Amino acid sequence: MSDMTTTPLSNPMTGPEIEATFGDVSVAQTQSAPAASVADEWRRFGTFLKRPNLDVSIQNRGAFTVLLRIYALDMAIMAVLIGLASVLVAIGIDIPETALADMEITWQIVLLVVIGAPVMEELAFRGWLSGKPGPFNALLALAVGASGFILTHAAEPALGALFVVAALIGAGLALVLLRNAGPMGWFARAFPALFWFSTLAFALVHLANFDEGSLAVLLPLVLPQFVLGMMLGYVRVRFALWAAIVLHAAHNATAISIAALAGQLQ
């Protein structure tokens, strides 16, 4: 980059030629920085959702500014959804409660919700979303190991333990040996579908929070998780996995804080 800005050009180029030569670089630089305003940041997020893409040139420049802006959008959407739910309850529509509604909120639960869940869920749903073979194969090894453990540990505890050990070793080797590998070509091409698969899977897993209710009734109730999943996928791709974990933790911390203000925290 320094060569391009300091080395004089023997043959000055015209505007179109400059655009053709440096267009991709200028776009990457523009996208790596926070947008000019909060509204522009939200519009950039909306543009990404129209065509999710695996832009590997984006760096961590201004990451916390972007995270704060996306968090503000998250809170605004959550406020609208909570308001809508309150209206439905007020007019007499029954909304199923989550299985966690009557749970006593202890500090152990707080740590699980604010730290444990974001780390584990981001590893599972978006750890592989970079398209790099290291995280992808590491998660695949863990999935195979977990499946082997579930199928064999009851009858053969030693074999189940072997599956776990092998999975951990395989995941570690994948992360170390493939740490410098770039995104896989097929993954980049299929990224829009994979992004929406990750987002939908993240939302559907939260159906387990409800003890009863038909699918038609419960699906709208995981809309908050679907919206959150879109934002988490966006910041994960734009920056790195840590950004998705931080945003997820902030979302959950806000939810648990509201519960605390309601007098449920012990």
C-alpha positions in Angstrom: 0.0 0.0 0.0 2.9 2.4 0.8 4.4 1.8 -2.6 1.2 2.8 -4.3 1.0 6.1 -2.4 4.6 7.2 -2.5 6.1 5.8 -5.8 5.4 8.3 -8.6 3.8 6.9 -11.7 5.7 7.3 -14.9 2.5 7.3 -16.9 -0.3 9.2 -15.2 -3.6 7.3 -15.4 -7.0 8.6 -16.2 -9.9 8.5 -13.8 -11.4 5.2 -15.2 -7.9 3.6 -15.2 -7.4 4.6 -11.5 -10.8 3.2 -10.6 -10.0 -0.1 -12.4 -6.6 -0.4 -10.7 -7.4 0.8 -7.2 -11.2 0.3 -7.0 -11.1 -2.8 -4.9 -8.5 -1.3 -2.5 -10.6 1.8 -2.0 -13.7 -0.2 -1.4 -12.0 -2.4 1.2 -10.6 0.7 2.9 -14.0 2.3 3.0 -15.7 -0.8 4.3 -13.1 -1.4 7.0 -13.8 2.0 8.6 -17.0 2.8 10.5 -19.7 4.5 8.4 -20.1 8.3 8.7 -23.2 8.0 10.9 -25.3 5.6 12.9 -27.9 5.6 10.1 -25.3 4.9 7.5 -24.0 2.0 9.6 -27.5 0.5 9.7 -27.8 1.0 6.0 -24.5 -0.8 5.4 -25.8 -3.7 7.5 -29.0 -3.7 5.4 -27.0 -3.8 2.2 -25.0 -6.8 3.6 -28.3 -8.7 4.3 -29.4 -8.2 0.7 -26.4 -10.1 -0.5 -24.3 -11.6 2.3 -20.7 -11.9 1.3 -17.4 -13.2 2.7 -15.3 -10.0 2.5 -11.9 -11.2 3.8 -10.3 -7.8 3.3 -12.2 -6.2 6.1 -10.1 -5.5 9.2 -10.8 -4.6 12.9 -10.6 -0.8 12.3 -13.2 1.0 14.4 -14.7 -2.3 15.5 -16.1 -1.1 18.8 -17.8 1.9 17.2 -19.5 -0.5 14.8 -20.4 -2.9 17.6 -22.0 -0.1 19.6 -24.1 1.0 16.6 -25.3 -2.5 15.8 -26.0 -3.0 19.5 -28.2 0.2 19.4 -30.1 -1.3 16.4 -30.5 -4.5 18.3 -32.0 -2.7 21.3 -34.3 -0.6 19.1 -35.7 -3.7 17.4 -36.0 -5.6 20.7 -38.0 -2.7 22.1 -40.4 -2.8 19.2 -40.8 -6.5 19.5 -41.4 -6.3 23.3 -43.9 -3.5 22.7 -45.7 -5.6 20.2 -45.8 -8.6 22.6 -47.2 -6.3 25.3 -50.0 -5.1 23.0 -50.9 -8.7 22.1 -51.1 -9.7 25.8 -53.2 -6.6 26.6 -55.8 -7.5 24.0 -56.0 -11.0 25.5 -53.8 -13.1 23.2 -52.0 -15.8 25.1 -48.2 -15.9 24.6 -46.4 -19.1 25.8 -43.8 -18.4 28.5 -40.3 -19.7 28.2 -39.2 -22.6 30.3 -36.8 -20.1 32.0 -39.6 -17.7 33.1 -39.9 -19.2 36.6 -36.3 -19.9 37.1 -34.5 -18.2 40.0 -31.8 -16.0 38.5 -28.7 -16.7 40.5 -25.1 -15.4 39.8 -24.4 -18.8 38.3 -27.2 -18.4 35.9 -25.9 -14.8 35.1 -22.5 -16.1 34.3 -23.9 -18.9 32.1 -26.2 -16.5 30.2 -23.7 -13.6 29.8 -20.4 -15.6 29.2 -21.1 -19.3 28.8 -23.9 -19.1 26.2 -22.4 -16.5 24.0 -19.0 -18.3 23.8 -20.5 -21.8 23.2 -23.3 -20.7 20.8 -20.9 -18.5 18.7 -18.4 -21.3 18.4 -21.2 -23.6 17.2 -23.2 -21.3 14.9 -20.6 -18.8 13.7 -17.2 -20.2 14.5 -17.0 -21.7 11.0 -18.6 -18.8 9.2 -15.2 -17.4 8.1 -15.0 -20.2 5.5 -11.4 -20.9 6.6 -10.6 -24.7 6.6 -9.2 -24.6 10.2 -12.3 -23.6 12.1 -14.5 -25.5 9.7 -12.6 -28.8 10.1 -12.2 -28.3 13.8 -16.0 -28.0 14.3 -16.5 -31.0 12.1 -14.1 -33.0 14.2 -15.9 -32.0 17.4 -19.3 -32.8 15.8 -18.1 -36.3 14.8 -16.6 -36.8 18.3 -19.8 -35.7 20.0 -21.9 -38.0 17.9 -19.5 -40.9 18.6 -19.7 -40.2 22.3 -23.5 -40.1 22.4 -23.8 -43.3 20.4 -21.2 -45.4 22.4 -20.6 -44.0 25.9 -23.6 -45.8 27.5 -22.5 -49.3 26.3 -18.8 -48.7 26.0 -17.6 -45.8 28.2 -14.0 -46.2 27.2 -14.9 -46.0 23.5 -17.0 -42.9 24.2 -14.0 -41.3 26.0 -11.8 -42.2 23.0 -14.1 -40.4 20.7 -13.9 -37.2 22.8 -10.1 -37.3 23.0 -9.8 -38.0 19.3 -12.2 -35.1 18.5 -10.2 -32.7 20.7 -6.9 -33.7 19.1 -8.3 -33.4 15.6 -9.8 -30.0 16.3 -6.6 -28.7 17.7 -4.5 -30.0 14.8 -7.0 -28.5 12.3 -6.7 -25.1 14.0 -2.9 -25.2 14.2 -2.0 -26.8 10.8 -4.5 -24.8 8.8 -4.2 -21.5 10.7 -2.8 -19.6 7.7 -5.2 -21.0 5.1 -7.6 -18.6 3.4 -11.3 -19.1 2.9 -12.4 -22.1 0.8 -13.6 -21.2 -2.7 -16.8 -23.2 -2.5 -17.6 -21.7 0.9 -17.3 -18.2 -0.4 -19.6 -19.0 -3.4 -22.2 -20.7 -1.1 -21.8 -18.1 1.6 -25.3 -16.4 1.3 -27.0 -19.7 1.8 -24.7 -20.7 4.6 -25.2 -17.3 6.3 -29.0 -17.7 6.4 -28.6 -21.4 7.4 -26.6 -20.3 10.4 -29.0 -17.5 11.3 -32.1 -19.8 11.0 -30.5 -22.7 12.9 -29.6 -20.3 15.7 -33.2 -19.1 16.0 -34.7 -22.6 15.8 -32.5 -24.0 18.6 -34.2 -21.5 20.9 -37.6 -23.2 20.4 -36.2 -25.5 23.1 -36.9 -22.7 25.5 -40.6 -23.4 25.3 -42.3 -26.3 27.0 -45.5 -26.3 25.0 -47.2 -24.7 22.1 -47.6 -25.5 18.4 -44.9 -24.7 15.9 -47.1 -22.0 14.3 -47.4 -20.3 17.6 -43.8 -20.7 18.7 -42.0 -19.7 15.5 -42.8 -16.0 15.8 -41.5 -16.1 19.4 -37.9 -16.9 18.2 -38.0 -13.8 15.9 -35.8 -11.9 18.3 -33.1 -14.7 18.0 -33.4 -14.6 14.2 -32.8 -10.8 14.2 -29.9 -11.2 16.7 -28.5 -14.0 14.6 -28.3 -11.7 11.5 -26.4 -9.1 13.5 -24.1 -11.7 15.0 -23.3 -13.1 11.6 -22.6 -9.7 10.2 -20.1 -8.6 12.8 -18.5 -12.0 12.8 -17.8 -11.7 9.1 -16.9 -8.1 9.2 -14.4 -8.4 12.1 -13.9 -11.8 13.7 -15.5 -14.3 16.1 -14.7 -12.2 19.1 -17.0 -9.4 17.8 -19.9 -11.8 17.7 -19.2 -13.1 21.2 -19.0 -9.5 22.5 -22.3 -8.4 20.9 -24.0 -11.6 22.0 -22.8 -11.1 25.6 -24.0 -7.5 25.5 -27.4 -8.6 24.3 -27.7 -11.3 27.0 -26.4 -8.9 29.7 -29.1 -6.4 28.8 -31.8 -9.1 29.0 -30.5 -10.3 32.4 -30.3 -6.7 33.7 -33.9 -6.1 32.9 -34.7 -9.3 34.9 -32.6 -7.9 37.7 -34.4 -4.6 37.7 -37.7 -6.5 37.9 -36.5 -7.9 41.2 -35.7 -11.5 40.2 -31.9 -11.4 40.8 -30.9 -13.2 44.0 
